[in-house]
Amino acid sequence: MKALVTGGTGFIGSHLVEYLLKKDYSLRCLIRKSSSTSWLNGLSVEFVYGDLFDKQALDDAVSGVDYVFHAAGLTKAKTKQEYFLVNATGTKNILDSLLRHNTTIKRFVLISSQTAVGPSDSKTPITEERTPRPITSYGRSKWEAEQECLRVSESLPITIVRPPAVYGPRDKDIFEFFNTMSKGLQPMVGFKEKYLSLIHVSDLVRGIVLSAECANARGKTYFISSKDVYGWKEVGEVSRSVLERKVVRLRIPETGVYIVAAFAELFAFFSSKPFLLNFEKARDMVQDYWTCDSSKAKQDFGYEQEISLEEGIRTTVQWYKQHGWL
């Protein structure tokens, strides 16, 4: 089988490439010329240089492949419009190329996000039946990308997967949590426990491929998540144990998070790159529950979490240390 992976130079995409190669897929990646290919060096991967707005590159990339895994997307941006341009319009562009050149594809998998649906209302994980209520521009752009897929679902075999928070080697976002913990401090947002679903990237990419190879998953949407729901206190305890550090917990009022985000946005205005924290990211952070249920994925194609929280954090921290990040 031949597969195209977009976003193959990124965190999730690079792990997906490695997993597909282990399963003896032939791999092609759509690569921007400005992107670092450090995670793909030495791998047997064909590169097509271009982006989601280069019609010729898209046509070349989708021609002759059996599967497309669309992992490319924008998680940080300086303007709201950028999210929709890349995440929604970019998805439409690659789907249009498939409609022109490869309608016999076996599956197109969109790697979306729980943010497309929004936070859960309680500790009880939400299911795919939940009516989407995204609370940020990023979440709304991912929801719009899902709608682009559903519009062509009669013509193309589509599957949508929605991971919650993802961690693991190479991640730069949740890394900041481990980095702060390694310095002996665990910031805690708000004054009551917050809960989340959390998935190691290796479990995620395995679930993504299982969904692509399952005939009954055509036209469906799935959460690919942890079996358990974790409190940030528990995540901190496991991280503290793995890091072998004494840690002080610092409770930050939710209003304080917004104030810090406001200053971050001000500084980002004078920077060429977006900051990790902004007002909308703060809105995500103050939510009490980001939990989702992957029972449907288990029922349809046998997905189950294999990497425990402790094992996942241990291997992630080891990787950070080995590569000089910690």
Wavefront OBJ file of the C-alpha trace (Angstrom):
o trace
v 0.000 0.000 0.000
v 1.145 3.534 -0.766
v 0.247 6.368 1.592
v 0.575 10.140 1.526
v 1.163 11.890 4.839
v 0.765 15.650 5.084
v 2.440 17.278 8.055
v 5.006 14.475 8.082
v 7.746 16.735 9.463
v 5.676 17.564 12.549
v 5.204 15.881 15.901
v 2.278 13.552 15.129
v 3.049 13.278 11.417
v 6.630 12.078 11.887
v 5.529 9.347 14.310
v 2.813 8.337 11.851
v 5.398 8.045 9.065
v 7.593 5.784 11.192
v 4.652 3.578 12.163
v 3.475 3.199 8.562
v 6.984 2.264 7.423
v 7.086 -0.460 10.087
v 3.871 -1.794 8.558
v 5.576 -1.898 5.136
v 3.671 0.975 3.590
v 5.327 2.905 0.782
v 5.437 6.516 1.951
v 5.136 9.915 0.300
v 5.153 13.205 2.199
v 4.042 16.661 1.136
v 6.826 18.907 2.446
v 7.198 22.666 2.531
v 10.656 23.724 1.383
v 11.044 25.744 4.581
v 10.296 22.764 6.856
v 12.990 20.861 8.695
v 13.069 17.196 7.722
v 15.240 16.185 10.694
v 12.719 13.620 11.987
v 12.520 11.994 8.531
v 16.223 11.838 7.728
v 17.338 8.347 6.784
v 13.794 7.080 6.241
v 12.580 5.655 2.950
v 10.168 8.468 2.117
v 9.421 10.197 -1.184
v 9.163 13.981 -0.829
v 6.834 16.180 -2.857
v 7.754 19.803 -2.203
v 4.864 22.228 -1.866
v 2.028 23.135 0.465
v -1.747 22.971 0.760
v -2.132 25.945 -1.601
v 0.115 24.629 -4.382
v -2.316 22.970 -6.804
v 0.352 21.200 -8.852
v 2.128 19.871 -5.767
v -1.167 18.609 -4.333
v -2.085 16.917 -7.609
v 1.328 15.231 -7.736
v 1.133 14.210 -4.076
v -2.278 12.500 -4.238
v -1.794 10.734 -7.565
v -1.425 6.973 -7.253
v -1.679 6.677 -3.471
v -4.017 4.303 -1.646
v -4.317 6.291 1.578
v -4.025 9.930 2.586
v -3.353 10.826 6.216
v -3.940 14.550 6.579
v -1.972 15.585 9.649
v -0.890 19.025 8.427
v -2.426 21.940 10.255
v -1.840 25.100 12.195
v -1.959 24.922 16.012
v -0.584 28.427 16.662
v -1.277 31.552 14.619
v -1.015 35.316 14.885
v -4.517 35.861 13.479
v -7.793 33.957 13.588
v -7.968 33.994 9.793
v -4.763 31.953 9.535
v -6.366 29.022 11.350
v -9.242 28.845 8.881
v -7.004 29.378 5.857
v -4.683 26.480 6.695
v -6.920 24.078 8.602
v -10.177 24.444 6.674
v -9.286 25.791 3.219
v -6.119 23.683 3.150
v -8.196 20.575 3.807
v -10.631 21.551 1.051
v -7.734 21.975 -1.378
v -6.342 18.489 -0.867
v -9.822 16.981 -1.097
v -10.349 18.828 -4.388
v -7.111 17.322 -5.711
v -8.345 13.851 -4.791
v -11.638 14.501 -6.573
v -9.687 15.476 -9.683
v -7.064 12.739 -9.677
v -7.753 9.870 -7.260
v -11.369 9.026 -6.449
v -10.430 5.329 -6.096
v -8.465 6.016 -2.917
v -9.054 3.487 -0.130
v -9.288 6.083 2.659
v -8.718 9.737 3.513
v -8.118 10.236 7.232
v -8.380 13.713 8.741
v -6.514 14.143 12.023
v -8.836 16.617 13.700
v -8.985 17.469 17.426
v -11.277 17.331 20.431
v -11.228 21.126 20.246
v -13.486 20.785 17.184
v -16.192 19.650 19.612
v -15.183 21.655 22.656
v -14.690 20.746 26.320
v -16.835 18.226 28.128
v -19.509 19.320 30.596
v -18.325 17.056 33.406
v -15.709 14.457 34.254
v -17.780 11.958 32.261
v -16.120 11.660 28.815
v -18.086 12.905 25.835
v -18.842 10.655 22.859
v -19.013 11.315 19.143
v -22.736 12.035 19.545
v -21.963 15.276 21.360
v -23.121 18.387 19.471
v -19.957 20.356 18.597
v -19.434 23.568 20.553
v -15.858 24.689 19.815
v -14.725 27.594 21.989
v -11.686 28.874 20.048
v -10.797 29.843 16.501
v -8.504 26.822 16.310
v -11.335 24.524 17.369
v -13.781 26.139 14.958
v -11.270 25.826 12.109
v -10.867 22.097 12.826
v -14.657 21.722 12.912
v -14.840 23.468 9.550
v -12.171 21.097 8.205
v -14.386 18.206 9.318
v -17.308 19.761 7.436
v -15.185 19.973 4.275
v -14.615 16.234 4.589
v -18.272 15.437 5.164
v -19.276 17.467 2.094
v -17.374 15.036 -0.154
v -18.062 11.858 1.830
v -20.339 10.494 -0.892
v -17.484 10.697 -3.397
v -14.481 9.876 -1.191
v -14.033 7.373 1.669
v -13.522 9.654 4.677
v -12.636 8.911 8.307
v -12.164 11.618 10.933
v -10.206 11.074 14.150
v -10.242 13.471 17.088
v -7.407 13.115 19.591
v -7.456 14.907 22.934
v -4.183 16.322 24.352
v -1.259 14.415 22.809
v 2.177 14.000 24.362
v 5.344 12.085 23.572
v 8.840 12.461 22.107
v 9.282 15.534 19.854
v 6.271 17.384 21.228
v 7.010 21.048 21.927
v 3.745 22.111 23.565
v 3.184 19.776 26.518
v 6.991 19.748 26.792
v 6.646 23.113 28.521
v 4.779 21.350 31.336
v 7.613 18.837 31.825
v 10.192 21.597 31.528
v 8.528 23.572 34.323
v 8.168 20.439 36.434
v 11.879 19.688 36.002
v 12.579 23.070 37.600
v 10.557 22.080 40.680
v 7.300 23.897 39.951
v 3.864 22.727 38.863
v 1.493 25.563 37.958
v -2.137 24.580 38.584
v -4.876 26.608 36.901
v -7.757 27.479 39.193
v -8.548 26.217 42.683
v -10.268 22.936 41.914
v -9.072 19.843 40.094
v -9.313 19.827 36.317
v -9.593 16.608 34.327
v -8.512 15.583 30.862
v -8.067 12.707 28.486
v -4.450 12.321 27.428
v -2.891 10.085 24.788
v 0.672 9.084 23.998
v 1.534 9.713 20.360
v 2.387 6.031 19.747
v -1.110 4.972 20.794
v -2.591 7.726 18.648
v -0.834 6.809 15.395
v -1.715 3.140 15.896
v -5.361 4.136 16.315
v -5.206 6.360 13.237
v -3.960 3.515 11.049
v -6.469 1.047 12.499
v -9.255 3.465 11.560
v -7.918 3.786 8.012
v -7.733 0.036 7.493
v -11.212 -0.666 8.885
v -13.835 -0.963 6.150
v -16.646 -0.098 8.570
v -14.965 3.158 9.606
v -15.756 4.833 6.303
v -17.793 7.993 6.802
v -17.390 7.920 10.586
v -15.759 10.059 13.258
v -13.821 8.717 16.241
v -12.183 9.865 19.434
v -8.794 8.166 19.792
v -8.018 8.616 23.460
v -6.872 7.213 26.788
v -9.152 4.774 28.555
v -8.818 6.672 31.816
v -9.461 10.285 32.721
v -6.615 12.049 34.526
v -6.512 14.945 36.947
v -3.662 17.412 36.550
v -2.640 16.580 40.136
v -2.183 12.928 39.127
v -0.260 13.892 35.977
v 1.959 16.075 38.146
v 2.571 13.297 40.682
v 3.616 10.826 37.987
v 5.835 13.435 36.337
v 7.429 14.358 39.667
v 8.198 10.685 40.343
v 9.699 10.146 36.884
v 11.748 13.343 37.077
v 12.788 12.506 40.674
v 12.225 16.089 41.734
v 10.561 17.769 44.670
v 7.833 19.953 43.217
v 5.922 22.912 44.580
v 2.364 23.313 43.312
v 1.411 26.869 42.489
v -2.285 27.637 42.128
v -2.918 30.350 39.541
v -6.351 32.027 39.486
v -8.110 31.684 36.145
v -8.166 35.469 35.841
v -4.380 35.377 36.238
v -4.081 33.062 33.240
v -6.014 35.549 31.126
v -3.824 38.413 32.316
v -0.633 36.532 31.410
v -2.178 35.624 28.046
v -3.004 39.263 27.375
v 0.622 40.259 27.949
v 1.779 37.350 25.785
v -0.447 38.552 22.951
v 0.981 42.042 23.317
v 4.548 40.777 23.021
v 3.555 38.466 20.143
v 2.302 41.521 18.243
v 5.923 42.647 17.930
v 7.212 39.160 17.086
v 7.289 37.425 13.723
v 6.054 34.199 15.308
v 2.975 33.418 17.417
v 3.460 32.653 21.116
v 2.413 29.370 22.708
v 0.063 31.215 25.088
v -2.606 33.588 23.893
v -6.110 34.614 24.958
v -7.788 31.703 23.174
v -5.287 29.172 24.534
v -6.077 30.553 27.981
v -9.751 29.829 27.326
v -8.815 26.195 26.713
v -6.671 26.061 29.849
v -9.323 27.303 32.278
v -11.896 24.671 31.299
v -12.589 22.105 34.019
v -13.020 19.101 31.719
v -11.412 17.986 28.450
v -12.478 14.336 28.447
v -13.569 12.045 25.615
v -14.596 8.412 25.198
v -12.879 6.083 22.687
v -15.340 3.178 23.143
v -16.590 3.549 19.571
v -13.043 3.069 18.241
v -12.670 -0.056 20.372
v -15.982 -1.421 19.120
v -15.362 -0.731 15.419
v -11.671 -1.560 14.984
v -10.304 -2.813 18.277
v -8.403 0.274 19.401
v -7.313 0.287 23.044
v -4.789 2.359 24.938
v -1.597 0.317 25.398
v 0.796 2.843 26.959
v 0.063 3.717 30.577
v 0.434 7.262 31.855
v 3.562 6.351 33.848
v 5.211 4.490 30.971
v 4.339 7.245 28.518
v 5.702 10.021 30.709
v 8.828 7.999 31.494
v 9.728 7.359 27.851
v 8.883 10.950 26.928
v 11.073 12.418 29.665
v 13.896 10.047 28.727
v 13.705 11.268 25.137
v 13.768 14.913 26.244
v 16.852 14.230 28.352
v 18.624 12.248 25.629
v 18.110 15.114 23.183
v 19.119 17.857 25.584
v 15.659 19.376 25.966
v 15.684 18.777 29.736
l 1 2 3 4 5 6 7 8 9 10 11 12 13 14 15 16 17 18 19 20 21 22 23 24 25 26 27 28 29 30 31 32 33 34 35 36 37 38 39 40 41 42 43 44 45 46 47 48 49 50 51 52 53 54 55 56 57 58 59 60 61 62 63 64 65 66 67 68 69 70 71 72 73 74 75 76 77 78 79 80 81 82 83 84 85 86 87 88 89 90 91 92 93 94 95 96 97 98 99 100 101 102 103 104 105 106 107 108 109 110 111 112 113 114 115 116 117 118 119 120 121 122 123 124 125 126 127 128 129 130 131 132 133 134 135 136 137 138 139 140 141 142 143 144 145 146 147 148 149 150 151 152 153 154 155 156 157 158 159 160 161 162 163 164 165 166 167 168 169 170 171 172 173 174 175 176 177 178 179 180 181 182 183 184 185 186 187 188 189 190 191 192 193 194 195 196 197 198 199 200 201 202 203 204 205 206 207 208 209 210 211 212 213 214 215 216 217 218 219 220 221 222 223 224 225 226 227 228 229 230 231 232 233 234 235 236 237 238 239 240 241 242 243 244 245 246 247 248 249 250 251 252 253 254 255 256 257 258 259 260 261 262 263 264 265 266 267 268 269 270 271 272 273 274 275 276 277 278 279 280 281 282 283 284 285 286 287 288 289 290 291 292 293 294 295 296 297 298 299 300 301 302 303 304 305 306 307 308 309 310 311 312 313 314 315 316 317 318 319 320 321 322 323 324 325 326
